[in-house]
């Protein structure tokens, strides 16, 4: 299975993508004896790329909303540096998507589910792949929603659950797409094993 996350500058399908992360995982990987180690393993195995925002706006007229930019300015420094603040290593969108396809093909049999938190991540990726005339990295029928699964499996009502013996506040950096993916994997595995 895969878990996927994007950070954006709007909440529309034609949004600018700031960064993108993906983790491949096996749903039998749960290790209740070393949850912190398991979390670190997911972080270390992740694919991550940060994109050139100006290029997306100039070449593709991608959307930016003032409210989302304002929201980003209020996030922690780590998240802003990871995704929001431009740097010289930011890549063009087509290069980053191609890099992810190459990475995903190492694991993919064309059938693995692809989890995301809600539908925006899929819509933004699909929109850009269509704009670029790329074949989809992940076929639409493979996408699944993390929030619904976590609620269904654990009885929560907000798409999140507490994982016993895992202090999410000590490990998870919110709005870092790699951490967002890893934490969602942890919740899915906990819910499946509950």
Secondary structure, DSSP 8 states (H G I E B T S, - for coil): -EEEEEEESSSSTTB-EEEEEEEE--TT---TT-HHHHHHHHHHH-EEEEB-HHHHHHHH--B--HHHHHHHHTS-HHHIIIIIS--TT-B-HHHHHHHHHHHHHTT--S---EEESSSHHHHHHHHHHHHTT---SS-GGGEEEHHHHHHHHH--SSS----TT--HHHH--TT-HHHHHHHHHHHHHHHHH-
